[in-house]
Amino acid sequence: MPHQKLSSLCIFSFILVSFSAPTHSTQITISILHKFKEAPKFYNSANCPSTTLINNDNNNNNDNSNNDNEDNVCYENDIHVAMTLDAMYIRGSMAAILSVLQHSSCPQNIIFHFVTSISANASLLRATIANSFPYLKFRVYHFDDNAVARLISTSIRSALDCPLNYARSYLSDILPNCVNKIVYLDSDLILVDDIAKLSETPLGQDSVLAAPEYCDANFTTYFTPTFWSNPSLSLTFANRKACYFNTGVMVIDLDRWRLGDYTTKIEEWMELQKRMRIYELGSLPPFLLVFAGNIAAVDHKWNQHGLGGDNFRGLCRDLHPGRVSLLHWSGKGKPWVRLDANRPCPLDALWAPYDLLKPPFSFDS
């Protein structure tokens, strides 16, 4: 299947699996996407820093945003959160947004940057967010699938091949130059702690990004024997204590990213992958090749990942030992799908309170 068709495939799979919508009706799809409850408005605490508008003349380094009626996003003391947005995960995205705002001490200082496929109905997705979060500061940006489709190699899970999964590698190009630091979040997670604590993670002198590391994971399994048997490739990790990290939760210094041209570095590994097959898992391995061993550490409580279950057997997962600030349903199973099917895992009950989808047959305006 041509790569440029993958995003559409992902969207239609979501409609069929999550909502059991008839295949003949685009109007039903639109209706479903609009049928989320309005979230409560959350206010800053008394000690929140004031925000100041930055003069951002010529600060937009792209013209692909869909923001005619949106406020300027260039404010000092704001927290910038980046997420991808599409029909497949819109229900998860809504829950994630609600969890971020609900647990923030300064929710009015948070700006969301949503990146969506250029082939998606961005106006519909934007309206869905605005209807449920009328006071939210956010912008929507178009990501051209063709920018990365030629570089994508087939992975062990077709869902990982969607071009939008690779948009996180292009945030420095997509977002305005005035946005110099972001928290990147996947759509299948919820926060139960203040995102400001995560955003304030120190990156030190040289690190471009911060994320929880998992050095007990078998790092070698993320790359093929072709990679490890080639000294010119395996020496990539020489003098680096390379550990696995999950790219669904990251703090990224976009200024350092732009200065080091890290998008090009990631693309170079993807181009090599097309020729030699050096890994199997979609967008994660290029990040490991470029950054593993050179990132700022984050407490594991900020990514209790893997709650989507065992990718092969579909088994439920337990929490890792320790504190919890963020629960992440990475993996094949998503809580909203399992809840709808009346086959939830025990931890899916922790996601349910953030679900903004209206109950069935409650499609009142």
Secondary structure as GFF3:
##gff-version 3
##sequence-region A 1 365
A	DSSP	three_ten_helix	3	5	.	.	.	ID=ss1
A	DSSP	alpha_helix	6	19	.	.	.	ID=ss2
A	DSSP	alpha_helix	26	34	.	.	.	ID=ss3
A	DSSP	beta_strand	52	53	.	.	.	ID=ss4
A	DSSP	beta_strand	75	76	.	.	.	ID=ss5
A	DSSP	beta_strand	79	84	.	.	.	ID=ss6
A	DSSP	alpha_helix	90	102	.	.	.	ID=ss7
A	DSSP	three_ten_helix	107	109	.	.	.	ID=ss8
A	DSSP	beta_strand	110	117	.	.	.	ID=ss9
A	DSSP	alpha_helix	122	132	.	.	.	ID=ss10
A	DSSP	beta_strand	137	143	.	.	.	ID=ss11
A	DSSP	alpha_helix	146	149	.	.	.	ID=ss12
A	DSSP	three_ten_helix	158	161	.	.	.	ID=ss13
A	DSSP	three_ten_helix	163	170	.	.	.	ID=ss14
A	DSSP	alpha_helix	171	174	.	.	.	ID=ss15
A	DSSP	beta_strand	181	185	.	.	.	ID=ss16
A	DSSP	beta_strand	189	191	.	.	.	ID=ss17
A	DSSP	alpha_helix	195	199	.	.	.	ID=ss18
A	DSSP	beta_strand	209	211	.	.	.	ID=ss19
A	DSSP	beta_strand	213	214	.	.	.	ID=ss20
A	DSSP	three_ten_helix	219	222	.	.	.	ID=ss21
A	DSSP	alpha_helix	225	228	.	.	.	ID=ss22
A	DSSP	alpha_helix	231	234	.	.	.	ID=ss23
A	DSSP	three_ten_helix	235	237	.	.	.	ID=ss24
A	DSSP	beta_strand	244	245	.	.	.	ID=ss25
A	DSSP	beta_strand	249	253	.	.	.	ID=ss26
A	DSSP	alpha_helix	254	260	.	.	.	ID=ss27
A	DSSP	alpha_helix	262	276	.	.	.	ID=ss28
A	DSSP	alpha_helix	284	291	.	.	.	ID=ss29
A	DSSP	beta_strand	296	297	.	.	.	ID=ss30
A	DSSP	three_ten_helix	300	302	.	.	.	ID=ss31
A	DSSP	beta_strand	326	328	.	.	.	ID=ss32
A	DSSP	alpha_helix	335	340	.	.	.	ID=ss33
A	DSSP	alpha_helix	348	351	.	.	.	ID=ss34
A	DSSP	three_ten_helix	352	354	.	.	.	ID=ss35
###
